[in-house]
């Protein structure tokens, strides 16, 4: 009898860590989903993702909330004024960007992050996620989780991925995961449920030549248009390019390290009230 009891204890000792690990992963998936929001600007024709770090504050990518262009060697941006934030519960709340780049601090633009303040506090259930402290640096091989609203999906999508590398500066995290347009701004969570990065962009899409052709079409169209049997060939070509850009992806994505957003918040301690 004692031998049987010892065997049972041993088996339970082996199974419990596995059960705890599975439960932890499920909780992280739920945390990712319940803290993730969708961000839309109709005026900017922009749709992206973000995540709640406080009951009234959301972090996302700067390129999700602003139109960015290069003019004469200078970078210009225009922050959208009609941001609509939709929580996982379906609740919709207007948002305002409170981290606009300035001459003294261009980090939101350069490091592609933004802080949005919700007009009102949510009335339905939600969760917030903590930013990983400096000591919690991701490593190659780490499993990560993120959620978002890629492409034209009618609902939130959650993925597991793996950290596959970094750039030399450490500002970019390379990911082996399915990342597409619309994922930008999502929180990249480690196995502790902490945000270690912000989903930013993907490797893939159209070539530089096709992108230059799209720019040329836009510039040429300003001087007039013509149609053949009711179809504008330039705009038709542009539509094809944009469709290719939307759906071509190699499956390698990038996330911006949370280091920069965390430092910004630390340097602007009165920003979140």
C-alpha positions in Angstrom: 0.0 0.0 0.0 2.8 2.4 0.9 4.5 1.6 -2.4 1.3 2.4 -4.3 1.0 5.7 -2.4 4.6 6.6 -3.2 4.0 5.8 -6.9 0.9 8.0 -7.0 2.7 10.9 -5.4 5.5 10.6 -7.8 3.1 10.6 -10.8 1.3 13.6 -9.4 4.6 15.4 -9.0 5.3 14.8 -12.7 1.8 15.8 -13.9 1.2 18.9 -11.8 3.9 21.1 -13.4 2.6 20.1 -16.9 -1.0 21.0 -15.9 0.2 24.3 -14.4 2.1 25.1 -17.6 -1.0 24.4 -19.7 -3.1 26.5 -17.4 -0.6 29.3 -17.6 -0.6 29.3 -21.4 -4.4 29.4 -21.4 -4.4 32.4 -19.1 -1.8 34.2 -21.2 -4.0 33.6 -24.3 -7.0 35.0 -22.4 -5.0 37.9 -21.1 -3.8 38.7 -24.7 -7.3 38.6 -26.0 -9.0 40.6 -23.2 -6.4 43.3 -23.3 -6.3 43.7 -27.1 -8.3 46.5 -28.8 -9.0 47.4 -32.5 -8.1 51.0 -33.6 -9.8 52.5 -36.6 -9.6 55.9 -38.3 -12.1 56.4 -41.1 -10.5 59.6 -42.3 -7.1 58.0 -42.5 -8.5 54.7 -43.9 -6.4 53.0 -41.1 -7.1 49.9 -39.1 -4.7 48.5 -36.5 -4.4 46.9 -33.1 -3.5 48.1 -29.6 -3.4 46.9 -26.0 -4.6 48.3 -22.7 -2.0 49.1 -20.1 -4.4 51.0 -17.9 -8.2 51.3 -17.7 -8.0 54.4 -19.9 -4.8 54.1 -21.8 -3.8 52.1 -24.9 -0.4 51.6 -26.6 -0.2 51.0 -30.3 2.1 51.8 -33.3 2.5 55.4 -34.4 1.9 54.5 -38.0 -1.5 53.2 -37.0 -2.7 56.6 -35.7 -1.0 59.0 -38.1 -0.3 59.6 -41.8 3.5 59.7 -42.4 5.2 61.1 -45.4 8.6 62.3 -46.6 8.8 65.8 -48.1 12.1 67.3 -49.2 14.1 65.0 -47.0 11.9 65.8 -44.0 9.5 63.5 -42.4 6.0 64.9 -41.9 3.1 63.4 -40.0 -0.6 64.1 -39.4 -2.2 62.4 -36.4 -5.8 61.2 -37.0 -8.5 63.0 -35.0 -11.2 60.4 -35.4 -9.7 57.4 -33.6 -12.3 54.8 -32.6 -11.1 52.1 -30.1 -13.1 48.8 -29.9 -12.4 46.6 -26.8 -12.7 42.8 -26.8 -16.1 43.2 -25.2 -17.3 45.1 -28.3 -17.5 48.4 -26.5 -16.5 51.3 -28.6 -14.8 54.4 -27.1 -13.2 57.5 -28.8 -9.5 57.9 -28.3 -6.9 60.8 -28.4 -3.2 60.5 -28.9 -1.3 61.9 -25.9 2.3 61.1 -27.1 2.8 63.2 -30.1 6.4 63.6 -31.3 8.1 66.9 -30.5 11.4 68.4 -31.6 12.9 67.5 -28.2 11.6 63.9 -28.3 11.0 62.2 -31.6 11.0 58.7 -30.1 7.3 58.0 -30.8 7.9 58.5 -34.5 11.4 56.9 -34.7 10.5 53.9 -32.5 6.9 53.6 -33.9 4.8 53.7 -30.7 1.9 55.8 -29.5 -0.1 56.2 -26.3 -3.9 56.8 -26.7 -6.2 58.0 -23.9 -9.7 56.8 -24.0 -12.4 59.4 -23.7 -14.2 57.4 -21.0 -13.4 54.4 -18.9 -14.7 51.1 -20.2 -18.0 49.9 -18.6 -17.6 46.3 -19.7 -15.1 43.6 -18.7 -11.5 44.1 -19.9 -7.9 43.3 -18.8 -4.7 45.3 -18.8 -1.2 44.0 -19.4 2.0 45.1 -17.7 5.1 46.2 -19.6 8.0 43.9 -19.1 10.7 45.3 -16.8 14.2 45.9 -18.1 15.5 42.6 -16.7 12.9 40.6 -18.7 14.7 40.6 -22.1 13.4 38.1 -24.7 15.8 35.5 -26.0 15.9 33.5 -29.3 13.6 30.5 -28.9 11.2 32.2 -26.5 7.6 31.4 -27.1 5.4 34.6 -27.4 1.7 35.3 -27.9 -0.1 38.2 -29.6 -3.6 39.1 -30.7 -4.9 41.5 -33.3 -7.1 42.2 -36.3 -5.2 41.4 -39.4 -6.4 41.9 -43.0 -10.2 41.7 -43.3 -10.8 39.2 -40.5 -14.3 39.7 -39.0 -12.9 39.1 -35.5 -9.8 39.0 -33.3 -7.1 36.5 -34.1 -4.6 35.2 -31.6 -1.2 33.5 -32.5 1.6 31.8 -30.8 5.1 32.5 -32.2 8.8 32.3 -31.5 11.5 34.9 -31.1 13.9 34.1 -34.0 16.4 37.0 -33.7 17.1 40.7 -33.2 18.7 43.5 -35.2 22.1 44.9 -34.1 20.6 47.7 -32.0 18.2 45.5 -30.2 15.2 47.7 -31.2 13.6 45.1 -33.4 12.5 41.6 -32.4 12.3 39.1 -35.3 9.4 36.7 -35.0 8.5 33.4 -36.6 4.7 34.0 -36.7 1.8 34.9 -39.0 1.9 38.7 -39.1 -0.1 40.8 -41.6 -1.4 44.3 -42.0 -3.8 45.1 -39.2 -1.6 43.3 -36.6 0.4 46.5 -36.1 0.2 47.8 -32.6 -0.5 44.4 -30.9 1.2 43.5 -27.6 3.8 40.8 -27.8 3.5 38.8 -24.5 6.1 36.6 -23.0 5.3 33.5 -20.9 4.7 35.7 -17.8 2.1 37.7 -19.6 4.3 40.8 -19.8 4.6 42.9 -23.0 8.1 42.6 -24.4 7.4 44.2 -27.8 4.8 45.9 -30.1 4.0 44.2 -33.3 5.2 46.6 -36.0 5.7 45.1 -39.5 6.3 42.1 -41.6 9.0 40.8 -44.0 7.4 40.3 -47.4 4.9 42.1 -49.6 5.6 43.9 -52.8 9.0 44.7 -54.2 10.6 48.2 -54.2 9.9 48.5 -57.9 6.2 47.9 -57.5 6.0 50.4 -54.6 7.8 53.0 -56.7 5.2 52.4 -59.5 2.4 52.9 -57.0 3.9 56.3 -56.0 4.3 57.2 -59.7 0.7 56.4 -60.3 -0.4 58.7 -57.4 1.8 61.5 -58.7 0.6 61.1 -62.3 -3.1 61.0 -61.3 -2.8 64.5 -59.9 -2.5 65.8 -63.5 -5.6 64.2 -64.8 -7.0 60.7 -65.6 -8.4 58.8 -68.6 -10.4 55.7 -68.9 -10.7 52.9 -71.5 -14.2 51.4 -71.6 -14.9 53.1 -68.2 -11.7 51.6 -66.6 -8.8 53.8 -65.5 -5.7 51.6 -66.3 -3.5 53.4 -63.9 -5.9 53.0 -61.0 -6.5 49.4 -61.9 -2.8 48.7 -61.8 -2.6 50.4 -58.4 -5.4 48.3 -57.1 -3.5 45.1 -58.2 -0.4 46.4 -56.5 -2.2 47.1 -53.3 -3.9 43.7 -53.3 -0.5 42.0 -53.6 0.9 44.2 -50.9 -2.0 43.3 -48.6 -1.7 39.5 -48.9 1.9 38.6 -49.8 3.9 37.6 -46.6 6.8 35.3 -45.9 5.7 34.7 -42.3 8.5 36.6 -40.7 7.4 39.6 -38.7 9.0 42.3 -36.6 8.1 43.8 -33.2 9.5 47.0 -31.7 11.1 46.4 -28.3 8.9 47.7 -25.5 12.1 49.4 -24.1 11.4 52.6 -25.9 7.7 53.0 -24.9 8.6 52.1 -21.3 11.4 54.7 -21.2 9.0 57.3 -22.7 6.4 56.7 -20.0 9.1 56.8 -17.3 10.3 60.2 -18.7 6.8 61.5 -18.8 5.6 60.2 -15.5 2.6 62.6 -15.4 1.2 61.4 -18.7 -1.0 58.7 -17.3 -3.3 60.2 -14.7 
